[in-house]
Amino acid sequence: MATTEQLQERIKELKKSKKAIILAHYYTRPEVQQVADFVGDSLQLARAAQGTDADIILFAGVHFMGETAKVLSPDKKVLIPDPEAGCSLADSCPADDFARFIEAHPGHTVVSYVHTSVAVKALTDLVCTSSNALQVVSSIPESTPVIFGPDRNLGSYIKSMTGRKNMVIWDGACHVHERFSLEAILRLKSEHPGARVLVHPECKQQIVLIADHVGSTAALLDYARKSDADEFIVVTEPGIIFKMQEACPDKRFIPAPPTDSSCACNDCSYMKLITLPKIIDTLENELNAIEIPEEVAKKAIKPILRMLEIK
């Protein structure tokens, strides 16, 4: 059986011969992040996909991320290592149901979180990520009613931060961020009183309220870099800890546990489907290419580009 180093070396060879790049999300396995040309959150990865001159983009992440890359780079071949790498949040918002929800709220500006299918994005006026959701919603006139979907926790957080009264929220959630245990986090905080609590806004409100800092994965990483604290309790998918530890080797990062006491971590099972052997097989055989109907892509590109324009 090949070692991790041998697999990674083979991937480097394939990237060169195929003129391919690998974009990886922070939640993927450490060994996958190590072979990526760029590691980031959803917004950073969308920008990287838009700017590449590679022939092939291999997206080490979940399916909707590959769709976004394909919309932004229609002339590129976009591959995903595992077609089963979906997203519980995206699955919580079927396009047909969301279309009916929009019809039930006429006159609303529709904002969809990037964690949605391309079909949902095609129904949308503006797309956002957790990095820029506040800026996106704030860019809409206060008098204009807003639909926000699909994440109810992120939507509630943005609603509270903006003070909007005219914002209706789709009832969806991420299975990872829903599972964090408030009691376990408070217990960790009592055991590590100097630790800063870093929370992703997809978490429930009672967990957001105890945070020292709330932000996207990229924002949490940046906060950890700049903070004078030595310890952090990380309340998001623990894949980000690899980059946190890499950036801050002298600091300690403690993953927050889920409500299931039998497990000490809270992995995204979909992100962990991406492995080195699957990346090799996908690149060698150019498997699992993302295809999007032209009409859907034409509709989806507009709100995605508007998202990228908002700073």
C-alpha positions in Angstrom: 0.0 0.0 0.0 1.3 3.4 -0.9 2.3 5.9 1.8 0.7 9.3 2.2 3.9 10.9 0.8 3.8 8.6 -2.3 0.2 9.4 -2.9 0.9 13.1 -2.6 3.8 12.9 -4.9 1.7 11.2 -7.5 -0.9 14.0 -7.2 1.8 16.5 -7.8 2.8 14.7 -11.0 -0.8 14.5 -12.2 -1.4 18.2 -11.6 1.6 19.1 -13.7 0.7 16.7 -16.6 -3.0 17.6 -16.6 -2.5 21.3 -16.1 -4.8 21.0 -13.1 -5.2 22.8 -9.8 -6.7 21.6 -6.6 -8.9 23.9 -4.5 -9.6 22.5 -1.1 -11.9 23.6 1.7 -10.7 24.1 5.3 -12.9 21.2 6.4 -11.1 18.5 4.3 -8.5 16.1 5.7 -5.0 17.6 6.5 -3.3 15.4 3.9 -5.8 16.7 1.2 -5.1 20.3 2.2 -1.4 19.7 1.8 -1.7 18.8 -1.9 -4.0 21.8 -2.6 -2.9 24.8 -4.6 -5.3 26.9 -2.6 -7.1 26.2 0.7 -9.9 28.5 1.8 -13.5 29.1 2.8 -16.3 29.2 0.3 -15.8 32.9 -0.7 -12.0 32.5 -1.1 -12.5 29.4 -3.1 -15.0 31.0 -5.5 -12.5 33.8 -6.1 -9.7 31.3 -6.7 -11.9 29.4 -9.2 -12.7 32.6 -11.1 -9.1 33.6 -11.5 -7.4 30.4 -12.5 -5.7 29.7 -15.9 -5.6 25.9 -15.3 -7.4 23.6 -17.7 -8.8 21.4 -14.9 -10.1 22.4 -11.5 -10.3 19.6 -9.0 -12.5 20.7 -6.2 -11.7 19.0 -2.9 -14.9 19.9 -1.2 -18.6 19.2 -1.5 -20.8 19.2 -4.6 -22.2 22.7 -4.5 -18.7 24.2 -4.4 -17.8 22.4 -7.6 -21.0 23.8 -9.2 -20.1 27.3 -8.2 -16.6 26.8 -9.7 -18.2 25.6 -12.9 -20.5 28.5 -13.2 -17.6 30.9 -12.7 -15.3 29.0 -15.1 -17.6 27.4 -17.7 -14.7 26.8 -20.1 -12.8 24.7 -17.5 -13.3 21.1 -16.6 -14.4 21.0 -13.0 -14.0 17.6 -11.2 -15.0 16.4 -7.8 -13.3 13.4 -6.2 -16.6 11.9 -4.8 -20.0 12.6 -6.2 -21.5 11.5 -2.9 -19.9 14.5 -1.1 -23.1 16.4 -0.7 -24.2 19.0 1.9 -26.9 18.6 4.5 -27.6 22.3 4.4 -28.0 22.3 0.6 -30.2 19.2 0.8 -32.5 21.0 3.3 -33.5 23.5 0.6 -34.8 21.8 -2.6 -35.1 24.2 -5.5 -38.8 23.5 -6.1 -39.7 24.1 -2.5 -37.6 27.3 -2.3 -39.4 28.5 -5.5 -42.7 28.1 -3.8 -41.4 29.9 -0.7 -40.4 32.8 -2.9 -43.8 32.9 -4.5 -45.4 33.1 -1.1 -43.4 36.2 -0.3 -43.7 38.5 -3.3 -41.6 41.7 -3.5 -38.8 40.3 -1.4 -35.1 40.4 -2.4 -33.8 36.8 -2.3 -30.5 36.2 -0.6 -29.2 32.6 -0.7 -26.2 31.3 1.2 -23.6 29.7 -1.0 -24.3 26.4 0.6 -27.1 25.7 -1.9 -27.5 23.9 -5.2 -27.0 25.8 -8.4 -30.7 25.5 -9.1 -31.4 27.5 -5.9 -28.8 30.1 -6.8 -30.6 30.5 -10.1 -33.7 31.6 -8.2 -31.7 34.2 -6.2 -31.0 37.9 -6.4 -27.8 37.7 -4.3 -25.6 34.9 -3.1 -23.5 35.3 0.1 -21.1 33.3 2.2 -20.5 33.4 5.9 -17.6 35.8 5.2 -19.8 38.4 3.5 -23.4 37.7 4.5 -23.6 40.8 6.7 -22.3 43.0 4.0 -24.6 41.5 1.4 -27.7 41.9 3.5 -26.6 45.4 4.6 -26.3 46.4 0.9 -30.0 46.0 0.4 -32.1 49.1 1.3 -33.7 48.8 4.7 -37.2 49.3 3.3 -36.8 46.3 1.0 -38.0 43.0 2.5 -35.6 40.1 2.4 -35.8 36.3 2.0 -32.8 34.6 3.5 -32.1 30.9 3.0 -31.3 28.2 3.7 -29.5 28.4 7.1 -31.8 29.5 9.9 -28.9 30.0 12.3 -26.9 32.2 10.0 -30.0 34.0 9.0 -31.0 34.7 12.6 -27.5 36.0 13.3 -27.5 38.4 10.3 -31.1 39.5 11.3 -29.9 40.3 14.8 -26.8 42.1 13.6 -28.6 44.3 11.1 -31.8 44.8 13.2 -34.0 44.0 10.2 -37.6 43.4 10.9 -38.6 42.6 7.3 -36.5 39.4 6.8 -38.0 36.0 6.5 -35.7 32.9 6.9 -35.9 29.5 5.4 -35.8 26.7 8.0 -32.6 24.8 7.1 -29.4 23.9 9.0 -26.0 22.3 8.8 -25.8 19.0 10.6 -22.3 19.7 11.9 -23.0 23.1 13.4 -26.4 22.0 14.8 -24.7 19.3 16.8 -22.4 21.3 19.1 -23.1 21.0 22.8 -23.5 24.2 24.8 -22.9 22.3 28.0 -19.7 20.7 26.7 -18.4 24.0 25.5 -19.1 25.6 28.9 -17.3 22.7 30.6 -14.3 23.2 28.3 -14.3 26.9 29.1 -14.3 26.2 32.8 -11.3 23.8 32.3 -9.5 26.4 30.1 -10.6 29.8 31.5 -8.1 31.7 29.4 -9.3 30.1 26.1 -11.1 32.2 23.6 -14.3 30.7 22.1 -14.4 30.9 18.3 -17.8 30.2 16.8 -19.1 29.9 13.2 -22.4 31.7 12.7 -24.1 28.5 11.4 -24.2 27.5 15.1 -27.3 27.9 17.2 -28.0 31.3 18.9 -27.2 30.1 22.4 -23.7 29.1 21.3 -23.1 32.3 19.3 -24.0 34.3 22.4 -21.0 32.8 24.4 -18.5 33.4 21.7 -15.5 35.6 22.0 -15.5 35.9 18.2 -18.0 34.9 15.6 -17.0 34.5 11.9 -16.4 32.4 8.9 -13.7 29.8 8.9 -11.3 32.3 7.3 -12.3 35.0 9.8 -11.7 32.6 12.8 -8.3 31.6 11.4 -7.4 35.3 11.0 -8.6 36.1 14.6 -6.5 33.2 16.0 -3.4 34.5 14.2 -3.8 38.0 15.6 -5.0 37.2 19.1 -2.7 37.4 22.1 -4.5 34.3 23.6 -2.7 31.0 23.8 -5.7 28.7 23.8 -8.9 28.6 21.7 -12.0 26.5 21.7 -13.0 26.0 18.1 -16.7 25.7 17.5 -16.8 24.7 13.8 -15.8 21.7 11.8 -12.4 20.7 13.2 -10.7 20.5 9.8 -9.8 24.2 10.2 -7.6 23.3 13.1 -4.9 22.0 10.7 -4.4 25.5 9.2 -4.8 27.1 12.6 -2.0 25.0 14.1 0.1 25.5 11.0 -0.3 29.3 11.3 0.1 29.3 15.1 2.3 26.4 16.2 2.7 27.8 19.7 -1.0 28.0 20.4 -3.4 25.3 21.4 -6.7 24.7 19.5 -9.4 22.6 21.2 -12.2 21.2 19.0 -15.6 21.6 20.5 -17.5 18.3 20.9 -21.0 17.5 19.6 -24.0 16.6 21.8 -23.2 12.9 21.2 -20.9 12.2 24.1 -19.5 9.1 22.4 -17.5 11.3 20.0 -14.9 14.0 20.9 -15.1 15.8 17.6 -17.7 17.0 15.1 -16.5 16.1 11.6 -18.4 16.8 8.4 -18.8 13.3 7.0 -19.2 14.7 3.5 -15.9 16.6 3.5 -14.1 13.6 4.9 -15.1 11.6 1.8 -12.4 13.4 -0.1 -9.3 11.2 0.1 -5.9 11.1 -1.7 -6.7 7.9 -3.6 -9.9 9.4 -4.9 -8.1 12.5 -6.0 -5.6 10.4 -8.0 -8.3 8.3 -9.6 -10.3 11.4 -10.5 -7.3 13.2 -12.1 -6.0 10.2 -13.9 -9.4 9.4 -15.5 -10.9 12.9 -15.4 -14.0 11.6 -13.5 -17.1 13.2 -12.0 -17.1 16.3 -14.2 -19.6 18.9 -13.2 -22.2 19.7 -15.9 -24.8 22.5 -15.5 -27.6 23.2 -17.9 -26.8 26.4 -19.8 -30.1 28.1 -18.8 -29.5 27.4 -15.1 -25.9 28.6 -15.3 -26.9 31.9 -17.0 -29.3 32.6 -14.1 -26.9 31.6 -11.4 -23.9 33.6 -12.6 -25.6 36.9 -11.9 -26.1 36.6 -8.1 -22.7 34.8 -7.7 -20.9 37.7 -9.5 -22.8 40.2 -7.3 -21.5 38.3 -4.3 -17.9 38.6 -5.4 -18.3 42.3 -6.1 -19.4 43.1 -2.5 -16.4 43.7 -0.2 
